[in-house]
Amino acid sequence: MIQKANLEIFAETLLDLAKKDKDIIVVTSDSRGSGKLTQFGKELPDQIIEVGIAEQNLVGICAGLSSVGKKVFGVSPSSFLTARSLEQIKNDIAYSNHPVTLVGISAGVSYGQLGSTHHSIHDLAVLRTINNISIVVPSDNFETRESIKEAVNYKHPLFIRFGKKPMLKIHEEGDSFQIGKGVKIRDGNDILFVTTGETAQRALMASNLLDKKNISSTLINMHTIKPFDNEFFVTNCSKVKAVITVEEHSENGGLGEKCASIISQSKLNIPFKIIGFPDEYMINGSQSDVLDHYDMSPEKLTKIAEDLLK
């Protein structure tokens, strides 16, 4: 079932929470519209600050507001937030231990035909190297809603990453969510798909295609890249014949390399494949076109799984 874009759920959830808590403050960098925060600004004009296209200022202001007890959400396109203002994230937020939630919107290749200047396929890699910041990439509306609820009272710096597309429903009623804990979407014995964020829906479709070929698959979604649920990941690796990671991010430094490190250090002997963006000038096109080109269509994921089992 197609649901809303995660960004819409983020904005709706934050507005509901902020109506009950005047300490919740949103800071945007010319991103009120793209962050779906127009209604927030209309209803709570005293709880939103617009700094213009000045991401470094945004992070500094977020840190200052946090230092006086405000629950701050800094919202900006991920491509600029995690590049132009990386020094401020490192020093003003993480090093200074201000519990700010930075929200990277339009992440991955969400900007489509605007091209490489606007793609954010580096953000997970650079933030993984910075001490004292957690990283969450929700896969669907449920994980989005729960991550924002948890973020309001989270005691450490936090980065949450969103794309722009309407999402498939991944979770069922009664599912649980906790920052730092992986979740199992489906269970099987042959292939393990490991996803984060919006690639979960593509891996789920690939799992359904594999069912028709009598190949069973497990799908785990690691919505929290940091701290990573190592034990959960290793446990699921030990139950299958091959592992595939799928991420809307560079192959360098993201989910796949984190999993590769764990597999190596855990002495697991298992076929393993990273699916992400290679180190090259990327093609231009819609988000779907770009993902399909780089082997993230359900059909290509199915073929990769079959080949890995041979």
N, C-alpha and C positions, 0 to 999 in steps of 0.2 A: 504494500500500500504506500503510495506517495504521500509524504507529509510536507510540512513547510520547510523552508530553508532554515538551517540551524541558526543563522544570524537573526531571523525573525523571532525564534523561540528565546534566544539570548536577550533580545530587547524587551520582549513581553515579560519574561521572568524577572529581569532586573527592574523594570518599572513597577511590577507588583511588590517586589521586596522594598524598593525605595520609598513607596507610598507609606510604608509602615516604619521606616527607619530613616530619619533625616540625616544620619551620618553617612549614608551612601551618596557618593559624589562621582559623577562621570566627567572625564576630561577627554575631549576629542580634538583631532587635528584636521579640520576641514572634512570631517568624516561623520558628521551627524546623519546625513542622508544615507551614505553607503553603509553605515553601521546600524541602520534601521532605528535610529534614536530620535527621529523627528517628533514622534508622539511623546517620548520622554521629555523633550525640551518644552513642549506645549503644556504638559501637565505639571512638570516640576522644574520650572525655569531657574529656581534658586539652587538646584542640585546638579547643574550641568555647566561646564566651562569649556568654551571654544578658544583654542589657542592659534588657530590657523595652521598653515603648512609649516609647522615648527616642531618636529617630533622630539628633538632634544629638549626643548622647553617643556613639552608635554610630560616627559619622564621626570624632569626636575620638579615640576609643579605637583605631580602625583606623589613624589617622595615627601615634599613639604607638607602636603595635606595629610598624608599618612602619619607624619611625625606629631601631629596635633590630634590624632585619634580618629580621623575620618577613614571610612571604608571606601577605598578609591579604585575605580576601574578606568584605566587609560586605554582608549579605543583608537586604533589607527591601522591603516593597511600594513600587513605583516612585512611586506617587502621593504618598506621604509623604516618601520618601527624597529626592526631587528638588524638594520644595517646602519642607517644614519645616526641612530641614538644608542648604538651598542655600548659605548663607553659609559653613558649615563645609566643604562640598565645594570651594567657591571658594578659601578661604584655607588650611584645614588640609591639604587634599589637593593641589589643582592648583597654587596659588601656592607651596606649600612643596615641591612635586615629590616627594611620597611615592608610590611605585608600588603604590598600593592598587587592588584591583579591587572596585568597587561593583556589586552585582548587584541590579537593579530587577526584582522579581518581580510577577506579576499585572498586567502593564503593559497599555497601551491600554484597552480596555473589557472586560478579562477578568473583572472583578467583576460585570459584567452588571447585574442588577436592584438592586444596592446604589447604583447611580446616580452622579451627577456628583461627589460628594464623594470617591468611590473611583476614578473613572476617571483614568488617567494619559495624557493626550493633549497634555501640555505639555513632557514631559521632554526630548525631543530638541531642542526649540527653545531651552529655557533652557541646556542644557549645551553646545549649539553655540556659544553666545556666550562661554563661559569658556575662556580660553587653557589649553593644556597638559592636556587630558583627551580621550582617544580614546573613541569611541562605537561599540559593536558590537551589532547586532540579528540574531541567528541565525534562519534560516528553518526549519531542520529539525534532526533529531537529529545528523546529520553535522556541520553547522556549529556546533552547540552543543558537541559533544565536542571538536572541534578548537579552538574559541575558548577553552575552559577550559584545555586543554593549553598553549596559547600564553600565556594570561594568567598562569600560575604564574611564569613568568620574564620577563614583560613589564616593561620598564624605566621605564614612565611610568604616570601615573594612567589608569584605564580604567573605563568604565561599560558593563555588559552588560545587555541588556533581554530579559526573558522573559515570555511569556504562560502560559496554563494548559492549553490544549487539546492533546489528542493530535494529532500532526502527520502529514501525508502525507510520503512519501519524495520529496524533490526531487532529491537528488544520486545519481549512479551511483558504483559502485566505481571507485577510481582518481582521482576528482576531487581537486582541490587546494584548499587554504584558506590564506589569509594575511591577517592584519589589515591593512586598507588597500587591498586589491585586490578589485575587483568580480569576479563570476563570471557566465558565460553559461550559462543553463539550457537554452535552445533558440534556434534561429536561423531567421530569416525575413526577408522583404523589405518587408512592408507596414507593420505596426505594431510599435512598440517598447514593451513593458511594462517599467517600472522599478519594482522593489519593494524592500522591506526587511522582514525578519522574517516574521511569519506570513501577511502578505498575498500572499506568493509563491505559496502553494498555490491561492489564488483566481484569481490571474492565470494560473497554469498551466492551470487548468480552463477559463478563458475562451479561452486559446490553442487548446485542443483543440476548443472549440465553433467557433472561427473557421476551423479547418481544414476543417470540414464545409461552410463557406460559400466555400471556395477563397480565403480570406484568410490569408496566412502572417504569422507574428508571431515576433519575437525577444523573449525574456524574459531580462533581466539582473537579478540580485539584488545590491543594494548593501548587503551585510551590515554594512559599515563606513560609517557616516554621517560620521565624522570620524576620521582624515583621509580625505577623499573621493577616489575614483579618477577624477579629472576626465578624464584622457586616454582611459580605457576608455569612459567615458560618451559623450564627444564622438564617438569612433570609431564607436560603435554607432548614435548619432543620425544620422550621415552616410549610413547604409546603408538607411534606411527613409523612409516617407512621412509618418509622424505618431508622436507620443510621448505615452504616458499614464503618469503616476506613480500608484502605489497605496500608501497608508500608513494604518496604524491609529493615527492621530495627527491633531492639528489641521492644517488647511491652512496655518496661519500658522507659519512658521519651521522646518518639517520637511524631509523629503525633496523634496517637490515644489518648494518655494521655492528650495532649493539647486540643483535641476536647472534651474529657470527662470533663475536668475542665470547659470549656466554657458552656457545656450543664448543668452541675450542678449549676454553678453560675448564669446562665440565667433562672433557674427554669423551664427548658423544661422537660416535662414528655413524654419521647419517648424511645422505645426499641433501644438499642445501642450495637454494637459489635466491638471490636478491633481485626483486623487480622494482626499479625506480628510474630516475632520469640519469642518463650517462653524462660523463664529463665532456660536453660538446655544445656547440651553438644549437639551440633547440629550434624545432620547426615552429612556425606560426599557425594559428588556427584556433577553433573553439576549444574549450576545456576538454570536451569529450573527444574531439579529434586528436588533441595532443596525447591524452591518456591512451587512446587506442593505438596511436603510432608507436608508443613506447611499451607495448605488450601488456597493457592493463585492461584490455577488453576481456569480458568473460570467456570468449572463445579462445583467445590467445593464452589466458591463464589455464584453461582446460588443457590445451595442447602441451604447455610447459609441464603441467602436473603429470600428464601421461608419459612424456619423455623422461622425466626424472625417475619414474618408477621402473623404467626398462632395465 
